[in-house]
Amino acid sequence: MRSREQLRPIQWAAPVLATALVLSACGGNSGDSGNSGNSGNSGKGASPSASGSGGASGAKTKVTFMQWGTQDEVNQTKELLKKFNEKYPDIEVEVASKDWETYWTAITAQAASQSLPDVFKMDEAYLDKYAKLGAMKDLTELMSAKSFDASDFEPNVLKKLQSDGKQYALPRDANTIVMYYNKKLFADPKTNPSGAPVPTGMMNWDDLIAIAKKMTLDKSGKTAEDPAFNKSGVSQWGLVMDAAGSADSVLESQLWSNGAKLVNDDRSFAMNTPEAMEVLTKFSGFITKENAVPNFGQSQTLSKDPFLALSTGKVAIAFGGSWNASEYKIAGIDFEAILPPKFKEEKTVVQETGYAMSPSTKNEDAAWTLMNWLSGPEGQIALAEQGQSVPANKKAADAYLAKDEGFDKQVFIESQKYAIPVPFFDGKEKLLWDIIPQKLSNPMSGKGDIAKAVEEIQKAYGK
C-alpha cells in the first residue's frame, strides 16, 4: 500500500474516453487485454456452474485480471489465486500488472476501446472519476442478486468505494491512519527527562500535546515546557504531523472529530466554519506556541514523508499509515500503535483499494465469482495470512491478528469503526493534494494568515 503522499494525479483524456464509451457498444470484453483487478467475496451465492464451469466440454472460463504493483505483489496475487482455483477449478485467471503510472494510462485507454480486463484493481481516489466515465460496472444490483454479505464490512468501508450511493468496487484492503510512538525514547531518562507517560489511544489533543512538549528537547536537554527552551536548536521532537501536507490522511478526519468538514455532501467547500478554524488554529499553535511540532521546513529536514519521521529515531510520536509499521521495523524502531487523538469524537481515515468489473465483460458470472471470493472471508483470510495488507472483511481479522509482530495490530482493525465516510470525487484530489498544501503550509507554520489562506483555498477550489 502506498501512502497518499506518494500518489500523484493521473493524466486524463476525459473527453476522448467519455465519447468513446458513449459511442461504443456495451457488449464485449476481448478477454485478452492483459489488464487486471484484484478483489472479491467469499463465493457466497455463486455456484460452480454460475461461476463459468466449462460444462460437458470441460473447457475453462478465462477471466482477465489486472493490478498495479511490484513483481512480489503479483506473486502474492498468484498465490491467492491458487487457493481460489482449489474451489473454482473451472475458472482460469490471467493476471497482468503494470507500475502505478502506467496502470492508469492503460485503464483509461482500454476503457475507451472497450477492452478492459474482466476484473481490475481500483484505488478509492480515482473510483468516482472512472465511475462517472462509465468505466466500471455498477455492482449494486448484482450484490443484491448474489446475496453479497455487506455485514462483513464496516459500513463506511463499503461507502469509500461508492459513487453517488452506488457500489462500484468490492473492498480488498482497509489500510488505516493511526498514531505511533517510540517506546525507547519514552523509556530512556535521557530522552524523557520529565518522565512523560506514553500516550494512549483516543486521548484528547490537550493531553497529547502536553506529553509532546515533555518529549521535545533542545540540544542542551531542556524540554519545550522549560522557559529557557531553545526552539532554534531542537534535537528531539515530541510530535510530528503535517496537517496541510496530509490533508486527506490527517486534517480531514480531525475536522470531522471537531464537528466540521472539509467539503459538504453537495461537494461545496466547508472548511470556513468556526469548528474548522478551531482545528487549524490549534494545530498551528502546536508549532508556533507550544514548540512541540516542527514547522514545514523542519519536518522536511527530518523526512520528506512525515509518516516516516518516526524512523529517524528523533521523534517521539507521529501519525503514520498501517503500512508504515514494516518501515519502522526496518529502521530498528521499537514502537507501539494507538488510535489517534480526538477533539470531540474519535475519527480516522481508511485508505482502500478494491476490485472493479468491466461494464462490458462477457464473463460476468465468472468475474463476479472471482471478486466475491477475493473480497469474502476465504480470500480475505488468505490475504491476511500473507501479512501484506490489513483485510477489509471483519471475518478475516483473527487470521490477520494471529501473527504476532511485536505491536498492537488490533488498532488497525478497530480503527475501521471510526473511518470517516468520505469517498473521493472528481476534483477532490486536487483540493487535498495540491491546493491545501500550497495555500496552508506556510500559514500553519506561522508565516501568513490562516483565515486568508482558507479563503484562497475556497477560491481555488471553486465550489
C-alpha positions as CSV (number, residue, x, y, z in Angstrom):
1,M,0.0,0.0,0.0
2,R,1.5,3.3,-1.0
3,S,0.9,6.4,1.2
4,R,-1.4,9.0,-0.2
5,E,1.5,11.4,0.0
6,Q,3.1,9.3,-2.8
7,L,0.2,9.5,-5.1
8,R,0.0,12.0,-7.9
9,P,-3.0,13.0,-10.0
10,I,-3.1,10.8,-13.1
11,Q,-3.2,12.2,-16.6
12,W,-6.6,12.1,-18.3
13,A,-8.1,12.2,-21.8
14,A,-11.6,12.5,-20.4
15,P,-13.4,13.9,-23.4
16,V,-11.9,11.2,-25.6
17,L,-12.7,8.5,-23.1
18,A,-16.3,9.7,-22.5
19,T,-17.0,10.0,-26.2
20,A,-15.7,6.5,-26.8
21,L,-17.7,5.0,-24.0
22,V,-20.9,6.6,-25.3
23,L,-20.3,5.5,-28.9
24,S,-19.0,2.1,-28.3
25,A,-21.3,-0.9,-27.9
26,C,-21.5,-2.2,-24.4
27,G,-21.2,-5.8,-25.5
28,G,-17.7,-7.1,-25.4
29,N,-14.6,-7.6,-23.5
30,S,-12.0,-9.1,-25.7
31,G,-10.7,-11.3,-22.9
32,D,-7.1,-10.8,-23.8
33,S,-6.5,-7.2,-22.8
34,G,-3.7,-8.1,-20.3
35,N,-5.1,-5.9,-17.6
36,S,-6.1,-6.9,-14.1
37,G,-8.0,-6.1,-11.0
38,N,-7.8,-7.6,-7.5
39,S,-10.8,-8.5,-5.4
40,G,-13.9,-10.5,-4.5
41,N,-16.1,-12.0,-1.8
42,S,-16.4,-15.5,-0.3
43,G,-18.2,-17.0,-3.2
44,K,-21.5,-16.8,-1.4
45,G,-24.3,-17.0,-3.8
46,A,-22.2,-18.2,-6.7
47,S,-22.2,-21.9,-7.6
48,P,-19.5,-23.6,-9.7
49,S,-22.0,-23.7,-12.6
50,A,-22.7,-20.0,-12.2
51,S,-19.0,-19.3,-12.0
52,G,-18.3,-20.2,-15.5
53,S,-17.9,-24.0,-15.5
54,G,-16.9,-25.4,-18.8
55,G,-19.8,-27.9,-18.7
56,A,-19.6,-31.0,-20.9
57,S,-16.8,-29.7,-23.0
58,G,-14.5,-29.4,-19.9
59,A,-13.3,-26.0,-21.2
60,K,-12.4,-23.5,-18.6
61,T,-13.7,-19.9,-18.5
62,K,-10.9,-17.4,-18.7
63,V,-11.1,-14.2,-16.6
64,T,-8.6,-11.4,-17.1
65,F,-7.4,-9.6,-14.1
66,M,-5.1,-6.6,-13.8
67,Q,-3.4,-4.8,-10.9
68,W,-0.6,-2.3,-10.3
69,G,2.4,-3.3,-8.2
70,T,5.8,-4.9,-7.9
71,Q,6.6,-8.5,-9.0
72,D,6.4,-9.6,-5.4
73,E,2.9,-8.2,-5.2
74,V,2.0,-10.0,-8.4
75,N,3.4,-13.2,-7.0
76,Q,1.2,-12.7,-3.8
77,T,-1.8,-12.4,-6.0
78,K,-1.0,-15.6,-7.9
79,E,-0.7,-17.4,-4.5
80,L,-4.2,-16.2,-3.6
81,L,-5.5,-17.4,-7.0
82,K,-4.1,-20.9,-6.3
83,K,-6.4,-21.1,-3.3
84,F,-9.3,-19.7,-5.4
85,N,-8.7,-22.4,-8.0
86,E,-8.9,-25.1,-5.3
87,K,-12.6,-24.1,-5.0
88,Y,-13.2,-23.0,-8.6
89,P,-11.0,-25.1,-10.9
90,D,-13.1,-24.3,-13.9
91,I,-12.1,-20.6,-13.9
92,E,-8.7,-19.7,-15.3
93,V,-7.5,-16.2,-14.1
94,E,-5.0,-14.5,-16.3
95,V,-3.0,-11.9,-14.3
96,A,-1.3,-8.9,-15.7
97,S,0.3,-5.9,-13.9
98,K,1.8,-2.5,-14.5
99,D,3.6,0.1,-12.5
100,W,1.4,2.8,-10.8
101,E,1.7,5.4,-13.5
102,T,1.4,3.1,-16.5
103,Y,-1.6,1.3,-14.9
104,W,-3.9,4.3,-15.1
105,T,-2.9,5.1,-18.7
106,A,-3.8,1.6,-19.6
107,I,-7.1,1.6,-17.8
108,T,-8.1,4.8,-19.5
109,A,-7.2,3.6,-23.0
110,Q,-8.8,0.2,-22.5
111,A,-12.0,1.8,-21.2
112,A,-12.2,3.9,-24.3
113,S,-11.7,0.8,-26.6
114,Q,-14.0,-1.4,-24.6
115,S,-11.1,-3.8,-23.9
116,L,-10.9,-3.6,-20.1
117,P,-9.9,-6.7,-18.2
118,D,-12.9,-8.5,-16.6
119,V,-11.7,-7.6,-13.1
120,F,-9.2,-4.9,-12.2
121,K,-7.9,-3.2,-9.1
122,M,-9.2,0.2,-8.3
123,D,-7.9,2.9,-5.9
124,E,-10.6,4.8,-4.0
125,A,-9.0,8.1,-5.0
126,Y,-9.9,7.5,-8.7
127,L,-13.1,5.5,-8.3
128,D,-15.5,8.4,-8.7
129,K,-13.8,9.6,-11.8
130,Y,-13.9,6.3,-13.6
131,A,-17.4,5.6,-12.4
132,K,-18.6,8.9,-14.0
133,L,-16.9,7.9,-17.2
134,G,-18.7,4.6,-17.3
135,A,-15.5,2.5,-17.0
136,M,-16.8,0.3,-14.2
137,K,-19.9,-1.8,-13.8
138,D,-22.4,-0.7,-11.1
139,L,-22.3,-3.7,-8.7
140,T,-25.3,-2.6,-6.6
141,E,-28.0,-4.8,-8.1
142,L,-25.5,-7.7,-8.6
143,M,-24.6,-7.7,-5.0
144,S,-28.3,-7.9,-4.0
145,A,-29.0,-10.7,-6.6
146,K,-25.9,-12.7,-5.4
147,S,-26.7,-12.2,-1.7
148,F,-23.4,-10.3,-1.0
149,D,-22.9,-10.2,2.7
150,A,-22.4,-6.5,3.4
151,S,-22.4,-7.1,7.1
152,D,-18.9,-8.5,6.8
153,F,-17.6,-4.9,6.4
154,E,-17.9,-1.7,8.4
155,P,-20.5,0.5,6.6
156,N,-18.0,3.3,5.9
157,V,-15.5,0.9,4.5
158,L,-18.0,-0.1,1.8
159,K,-19.0,3.5,1.3
160,K,-15.5,4.5,0.4
161,L,-15.9,2.5,-2.8
162,Q,-19.2,4.1,-3.8
163,S,-20.1,6.9,-6.2
164,D,-23.4,8.7,-5.8
165,G,-24.5,5.9,-3.5
166,K,-23.8,3.1,-5.9
167,Q,-21.2,0.4,-5.3
168,Y,-18.5,0.2,-8.0
169,A,-15.9,-1.9,-6.3
170,L,-15.7,-4.5,-3.6
171,P,-13.1,-3.9,-0.8
172,R,-9.7,-5.5,-1.0
173,D,-7.9,-3.9,2.0
174,A,-8.5,-1.3,4.6
175,N,-5.2,0.4,5.4
176,T,-5.7,2.9,8.2
177,I,-4.1,6.1,9.6
178,V,-3.1,5.7,13.2
179,M,-0.6,7.2,15.6
180,Y,2.7,5.6,16.6
181,Y,5.1,6.3,19.4
182,N,8.8,5.4,20.0
183,K,8.9,3.2,23.1
184,K,12.6,3.5,23.5
185,L,12.5,7.3,23.8
186,F,9.9,7.2,26.5
187,A,11.8,4.5,28.5
188,D,15.2,6.3,28.5
189,P,15.6,9.1,31.1
190,K,18.0,10.9,28.8
191,T,15.3,11.2,26.1
192,N,12.5,11.5,28.6
193,P,13.9,13.6,31.4
194,S,10.5,14.8,32.6
195,G,9.1,11.2,32.9
196,A,6.3,11.8,30.4
197,P,3.8,8.9,30.2
198,V,3.4,7.1,27.0
199,P,0.3,8.3,25.0
200,T,-2.8,6.2,24.9
201,G,-5.4,5.8,22.2
202,M,-8.3,8.3,21.8
203,M,-6.6,10.9,24.0
204,N,-7.9,14.4,23.7
205,W,-5.5,16.8,21.9
206,D,-4.7,18.9,25.0
207,D,-3.4,15.8,26.9
208,L,-1.4,14.6,23.9
209,I,0.3,17.9,23.3
210,A,1.2,18.1,27.0
211,I,3.1,14.8,26.5
212,A,4.6,16.0,23.3
213,K,6.0,19.1,25.0
214,K,7.7,17.0,27.6
215,M,9.3,14.9,24.8
216,T,10.5,17.8,22.8
217,L,14.2,18.5,23.7
218,D,16.7,21.1,22.6
219,K,20.4,20.4,22.3
220,S,21.0,21.1,25.9
221,G,18.3,18.7,27.0
222,K,15.7,21.2,28.0
223,T,12.1,20.4,27.2
224,A,9.6,22.6,25.4
225,E,8.0,23.2,28.9
226,D,11.1,25.0,30.1
227,P,11.1,28.8,29.7
228,A,14.7,28.5,28.6
229,F,14.0,26.0,25.8
230,N,15.8,26.9,22.6
231,K,13.4,26.4,19.8
232,S,16.1,27.0,17.2
233,G,18.1,24.0,18.3
234,V,15.7,21.1,18.7
235,S,17.3,17.6,18.9
236,Q,14.2,15.6,19.5
237,W,10.6,16.3,18.5
238,G,7.6,15.3,20.7
239,L,5.2,15.1,17.8
240,V,5.4,15.2,14.0
241,M,2.4,16.0,11.9
242,D,1.9,17.9,8.7
243,A,-1.8,18.8,8.7
244,A,-1.6,20.8,5.5
245,G,0.5,18.3,3.6
246,S,-1.5,15.3,4.9
247,A,-4.9,16.9,4.3
248,D,-6.6,13.6,3.3
249,S,-5.0,11.4,5.9
250,V,-4.8,13.7,9.0
251,L,-6.6,17.0,8.6
252,E,-9.9,15.8,7.2
253,S,-10.6,13.3,9.9
254,Q,-9.7,15.8,12.6
255,L,-12.1,18.3,11.1
256,W,-14.8,15.6,11.5
257,S,-13.6,15.0,15.0
258,N,-14.5,18.6,15.9
259,G,-17.9,18.5,14.1
260,A,-16.5,20.2,11.0
261,K,-16.0,19.0,7.4
262,L,-13.6,19.7,4.5
263,V,-16.5,19.6,2.0
264,N,-20.2,19.3,2.4
265,D,-22.3,16.4,1.0
266,D,-23.0,18.5,-2.1
267,R,-19.2,18.9,-2.6
268,S,-19.2,22.6,-1.7
269,F,-16.3,23.9,0.4
270,A,-16.9,23.6,4.2
271,M,-13.6,24.5,5.9
272,N,-14.7,28.0,6.7
273,T,-16.7,27.3,9.8
274,P,-15.7,28.2,13.4
275,E,-15.3,24.5,14.2
276,A,-12.8,24.0,11.3
277,M,-10.9,27.2,12.2
278,E,-10.6,25.9,15.7
279,V,-8.8,22.8,14.4
280,L,-6.5,24.8,12.2
281,T,-5.7,27.3,14.9
282,K,-4.9,24.7,17.4
283,F,-2.7,22.7,15.0
284,S,-0.8,25.9,14.1
285,G,-0.4,26.6,17.8
286,F,1.4,23.3,18.4
287,I,4.1,24.7,16.1
288,T,4.2,28.4,16.9
289,K,3.2,28.5,20.6
290,E,3.8,25.0,22.1
291,N,7.0,24.4,20.1
292,A,6.3,20.7,20.2
293,V,5.7,20.1,16.5
294,P,8.2,21.1,13.7
295,N,7.2,23.6,11.1
296,F,7.0,22.5,7.4
297,G,10.7,23.2,6.7
298,Q,11.9,21.4,9.9
299,S,9.6,18.5,9.1
300,Q,11.0,18.2,5.6
301,T,14.5,18.1,7.1
302,L,13.6,15.1,9.2
303,S,11.8,13.3,6.3
304,K,10.2,14.2,3.1
305,D,7.3,11.9,4.1
306,P,6.0,12.9,7.5
307,F,4.8,9.4,8.0
308,L,8.4,8.2,8.0
309,A,9.6,10.7,10.6
310,L,9.4,8.2,13.4
311,S,12.1,6.1,11.5
312,T,14.7,8.8,12.3
313,G,14.8,7.9,16.0
314,K,14.4,11.6,16.8
315,V,10.6,11.7,17.0
316,A,8.6,10.5,20.0
317,I,5.1,10.5,18.4
318,A,3.9,10.7,14.8
319,F,1.0,9.9,12.6
320,G,1.5,7.0,10.2
321,G,-0.2,4.5,8.0
322,S,-0.7,0.9,8.9
323,W,1.7,0.1,6.0
324,N,4.5,2.1,7.7
325,A,4.9,-0.4,10.5
326,S,7.2,-2.5,8.4
327,E,9.4,0.5,7.6
328,Y,9.7,1.4,11.2
329,K,10.9,-2.2,11.9
330,I,13.5,-2.0,9.2
331,A,14.7,1.3,10.8
332,G,15.1,-0.5,14.1
333,I,12.4,1.5,15.9
334,D,10.7,-0.2,18.9
335,F,7.2,1.3,18.5
336,E,3.6,0.9,19.5
337,A,0.4,1.8,17.5
338,I,-2.6,3.6,19.0
339,L,-5.8,5.2,17.8
340,P,-5.3,8.9,17.0
341,P,-6.3,11.7,19.5
342,K,-9.6,13.5,19.2
343,F,-11.4,16.8,19.6
344,K,-14.9,15.6,20.3
345,E,-15.3,12.2,18.6
346,E,-12.8,9.6,17.6
347,K,-12.3,9.7,13.8
348,T,-9.8,8.3,11.5
349,V,-9.1,7.5,7.8
350,V,-9.3,4.3,5.9
351,Q,-7.4,4.2,2.6
352,E,-8.8,1.5,0.4
353,T,-8.3,-0.4,-2.8
354,G,-10.9,-2.5,-4.3
355,Y,-11.9,-4.8,-7.2
356,A,-13.9,-3.4,-10.1
357,M,-15.6,-5.2,-13.0
358,S,-15.6,-4.2,-16.7
359,P,-19.0,-3.0,-17.7
360,S,-18.6,-4.9,-21.0
361,T,-17.3,-8.2,-19.7
362,K,-18.5,-11.3,-21.5
363,N,-17.8,-13.4,-18.3
364,E,-19.9,-11.6,-15.7
365,D,-20.7,-14.8,-13.6
366,A,-17.0,-15.9,-13.5
367,A,-15.8,-12.4,-12.9
368,W,-18.3,-12.0,-10.0
369,T,-17.2,-15.3,-8.5
370,L,-13.6,-14.2,-8.5
371,M,-14.4,-10.8,-6.9
372,N,-16.8,-12.4,-4.4
373,W,-14.2,-14.9,-3.3
374,L,-11.3,-12.4,-3.1
375,S,-13.4,-9.9,-1.0
376,G,-15.1,-12.5,1.1
377,P,-13.9,-14.4,4.1
378,E,-11.9,-17.1,2.3
379,G,-10.0,-14.7,0.1
380,Q,-9.5,-12.1,2.8
381,I,-8.2,-14.7,5.3
382,A,-5.7,-15.8,2.6
383,L,-4.7,-12.2,2.1
384,A,-4.4,-11.6,5.9
385,E,-2.2,-14.7,6.2
386,Q,0.2,-13.1,3.7
387,G,0.6,-10.2,6.1
388,Q,0.9,-7.5,3.5
389,S,-2.4,-5.7,3.9
390,V,-5.0,-5.1,6.6
391,P,-8.1,-7.0,5.4
392,A,-11.3,-5.2,4.9
393,N,-13.5,-8.1,5.8
394,K,-14.2,-8.4,9.5
395,K,-14.2,-12.2,9.3
396,A,-10.5,-12.1,8.4
397,A,-9.5,-10.2,11.5
398,D,-8.5,-13.2,13.5
399,A,-6.3,-14.5,10.8
400,Y,-4.6,-11.1,10.5
401,L,-4.1,-10.8,14.2
402,A,-2.8,-14.3,14.6
403,K,0.7,-13.3,13.5
404,D,2.4,-11.5,16.4
405,E,4.6,-8.7,15.1
406,G,5.5,-7.1,18.4
407,F,2.9,-4.3,18.5
408,D,-0.8,-3.9,18.8
409,K,-2.2,-4.7,15.3
410,Q,-5.7,-4.7,16.7
411,V,-5.7,-0.9,16.4
412,F,-5.7,-1.3,12.6
413,I,-8.9,-3.4,12.8
414,E,-10.5,-1.3,15.4
415,S,-9.8,2.0,13.6
416,Q,-12.1,0.9,10.7
417,K,-15.0,1.6,13.0
418,Y,-14.1,5.2,13.2
419,A,-13.5,5.8,9.5
420,I,-15.0,9.0,8.1
421,P,-17.5,8.3,5.3
422,V,-15.9,10.5,2.7
423,P,-15.4,8.9,-0.7
424,F,-13.2,10.7,-3.2
425,F,-14.8,12.6,-6.1
426,D,-13.5,14.2,-9.2
427,G,-11.8,17.4,-8.1
428,K,-11.3,16.5,-4.5
429,E,-7.8,15.0,-5.1
430,K,-6.7,18.4,-6.4
431,L,-8.1,20.1,-3.3
432,L,-6.3,17.7,-1.0
433,W,-3.0,17.1,-2.7
434,D,-2.4,20.5,-4.4
435,I,-4.5,23.4,-3.2
436,I,-4.4,22.9,0.6
437,P,-0.7,22.0,0.8
438,Q,0.2,25.0,-1.4
439,K,-2.0,27.5,0.4
440,L,-1.9,26.3,4.0
441,S,1.6,25.0,4.7
442,N,3.2,28.4,5.4
443,P,0.3,29.9,7.4
444,M,0.1,26.8,9.6
445,S,3.8,27.3,10.4
446,G,3.1,30.9,11.4
447,K,4.0,32.5,8.1
448,G,0.8,34.0,7.0
449,D,-2.9,34.4,8.0
450,I,-4.8,31.1,8.3
451,A,-8.2,32.7,7.7
452,K,-7.0,34.4,4.5
453,A,-5.4,31.0,3.4
454,V,-8.8,29.3,3.8
455,E,-10.4,32.0,1.6
456,E,-7.8,31.4,-1.0
457,I,-8.3,27.6,-0.8
458,Q,-12.1,28.1,-1.4
459,K,-11.5,30.4,-4.3
460,A,-9.0,27.9,-5.9
461,Y,-11.4,25.0,-5.3
462,G,-14.2,26.9,-6.9
463,K,-17.2,25.3,-5.1
